[in-house]
């Protein structure tokens, strides 16, 4: 089972096509995250693993300052598309290695993690969330944008779950499992924002202590 970094290295063209497809999907059917006061306007936001910058641009256009963090090759591609967008800063970093996902600790209002947790097993997901929490100021907000396995029409959830377990070692976590992971990472008061299923957008707060 190849990691995303390995896939980028071994089949660069397919990886780029995959990111392009994700951008099309986000633009066509993704949530309007700029609706959330936790992300816009006038917020300082870290977009963790933000890919080609779809949501970073959305939030910057709504008046927030967004730092998009991703690995170097993806940042090179993102720079071609959004490098000149006012309000968007691109940073190359390994969000799974940096203690606060590529920015200074306690330096931002908000962190966005979009469509990453379903690619990760439980322990790695919680670890990423803890690193994201380190980036947040006390009272700062986490926003997770994902698909919960118990939402969506028909067999959507079970089929998505099977695909994630086979392809990535992750899972289509249920809403309660996602909320439990967020709380395990030290956040409080996770709640699902009002977006239509199968969109799953969860907002939580960094209490600013060692809870």
C-alpha positions in Angstrom: 0.0 0.0 0.0 1.7 3.2 -1.2 1.6 6.4 0.7 0.5 9.6 -1.1 4.1 10.8 -1.2 5.2 7.5 -2.8 2.4 7.7 -5.3 3.5 11.2 -6.3 7.0 9.9 -6.8 6.2 6.7 -8.7 3.4 8.0 -10.9 3.5 11.7 -11.0 1.1 12.1 -14.0 -1.7 10.1 -12.3 -1.2 11.9 -9.0 -1.6 15.2 -10.8 -4.7 14.0 -12.6 -6.1 12.8 -9.3 -5.7 16.3 -7.8 -7.2 17.9 -10.8 -10.3 15.6 -10.4 -10.5 16.5 -6.7 -10.6 20.2 -7.7 -13.4 19.6 -10.2 -15.4 17.6 -7.5 -14.9 20.3 -4.9 -16.0 23.1 -7.2 -19.0 21.1 -8.5 -20.3 19.6 -5.2 -18.1 20.6 -2.3 -19.4 22.8 0.6 -19.2 26.6 0.5 -16.8 26.7 3.5 -16.8 30.5 3.4 -20.2 30.3 4.9 -18.6 29.3 8.2 -17.7 32.2 10.5 -14.9 29.9 11.8 -13.2 30.2 8.4 -14.2 33.6 7.0 -14.0 36.5 6.8 -10.9 38.0 8.6 -9.6 34.8 9.8 -6.0 33.4 9.7 -6.4 29.9 8.3 -4.1 27.0 7.7 -5.4 24.7 4.9 -3.7 21.4 5.8 -2.8 19.3 2.8 -4.7 21.9 0.7 -3.7 20.4 -2.7 -4.3 22.8 -5.6 -5.9 25.4 -3.5 -9.6 25.2 -4.2 -10.7 26.0 -0.7 -7.8 28.3 0.0 -9.0 30.5 -2.8 -12.6 30.3 -1.7 -11.7 31.5 1.8 -9.2 34.2 0.6 -11.9 35.6 -1.7 -14.1 35.8 1.3 -11.6 37.9 3.2 -9.4 35.5 5.1 -5.6 35.1 5.0 -4.9 31.4 4.2 -1.7 29.5 4.4 -1.9 26.3 2.2 0.5 23.6 3.4 1.4 20.6 1.3 4.4 18.6 0.2 6.8 20.3 -2.2 5.7 18.8 -5.5 2.0 19.7 -4.8 3.0 23.2 -3.8 4.8 23.6 -7.1 1.5 22.7 -8.9 -0.5 24.9 -6.6 1.8 27.8 -7.3 0.9 27.5 -11.0 -2.8 27.9 -10.2 -3.1 30.1 -7.1 0.4 31.5 -6.5 -0.8 35.1 -7.4 -4.1 35.0 -5.5 -4.2 37.7 -2.8 -4.5 36.3 0.6 -3.1 32.9 -0.2 0.4 31.9 1.0 2.0 28.6 -0.1 4.3 26.6 2.2 6.0 23.3 1.4 6.1 21.1 4.5 5.3 17.5 5.6 2.2 18.0 7.8 2.8 14.6 9.4 6.3 15.5 10.5 6.1 19.2 11.5 4.9 19.6 15.1 2.3 22.2 14.1 1.6 21.3 10.5 4.1 23.7 8.9 3.4 26.9 10.8 4.5 28.4 14.1 2.7 27.0 17.2 -0.4 28.9 18.4 -0.1 31.2 15.4 -3.5 31.0 13.6 -7.2 31.4 14.3 -8.4 28.4 12.3 -7.2 25.1 10.8 -9.0 23.3 7.9 -8.4 19.6 7.3 -10.3 18.6 4.2 -10.7 15.0 2.9 -7.6 13.7 4.7 -8.9 11.8 7.7 -10.6 9.1 5.6 -7.2 8.3 4.1 -5.6 7.6 7.5 -5.9 5.0 10.2 -7.2 6.1 13.6 -3.9 6.7 15.3 -2.4 8.6 12.4 -5.6 10.7 12.1 -5.5 11.6 15.8 -1.8 12.5 15.4 -2.5 14.9 12.5 -5.3 16.5 14.5 -3.0 17.0 17.5 -0.4 18.7 15.2 -3.2 20.9 13.9 -4.2 21.8 17.4 -0.7 22.9 18.1 -1.0 25.5 15.3 -4.1 27.1 16.8 -4.2 29.9 19.3 -6.3 29.2 22.4 -10.0 29.3 21.4 -9.0 28.7 17.8 -11.2 26.6 15.5 -10.8 23.3 13.7 -12.9 22.6 10.7 -12.9 19.0 9.3 -14.4 18.6 5.8 -15.0 14.9 5.0 -17.5 12.2 4.2 -18.9 10.2 7.1 -19.6 6.5 6.5 -23.0 6.7 8.0 -24.2 9.5 5.7 -25.2 9.5 2.1 -27.6 7.6 -0.2 -27.9 3.9 -0.4 -24.6 2.0 -0.2 -22.5 5.1 -0.5 -21.0 4.8 3.0 -20.2 1.1 3.0 -18.7 1.3 -0.5 -16.6 4.4 0.3 -15.4 2.7 3.5 -14.4 -0.5 1.6 -12.5 1.6 -1.0 -10.6 3.6 1.7 -9.7 0.4 3.7 -8.3 -1.2 0.5 -6.7 1.8 -1.1 -5.3 3.9 1.8 -5.6 1.9 5.0 -8.1 4.5 6.2 -11.8 4.3 6.6 -15.1 6.1 6.0 -15.5 6.9 9.7 -18.9 7.5 11.1 -19.8 10.9 12.4 -19.5 9.8 16.0 -16.0 8.2 15.2 -14.8 11.5 13.6 -16.0 13.4 16.6 -14.3 10.9 19.0 -11.0 11.3 17.1 -11.3 15.1 17.3 -11.9 14.9 21.1 -9.0 12.4 21.5 -6.7 15.0 19.9 -7.7 17.5 22.6 -10.4 19.6 21.0 -13.8 20.3 22.6 -17.4 20.8 21.5 -17.3 19.1 18.1 -20.5 19.8 16.1 -21.6 19.1 12.6 -22.2 22.2 10.5 -25.4 22.5 8.5 -24.4 21.1 5.1 -26.4 18.5 3.1 -25.4 14.8 3.3 -23.1 13.2 2.4 -21.0 16.3 3.1 -19.7 16.1 6.7 -18.3 19.4 8.1 -17.3 19.3 11.7 -16.3 22.4 13.8 -14.5 22.1 17.1 -12.5 24.4 19.5 -9.0 24.3 20.8 -9.5 24.9 24.6 -5.9 26.2 24.9 -4.8 23.8 27.6 -3.6 20.2 27.9 -7.2 18.8 27.9 
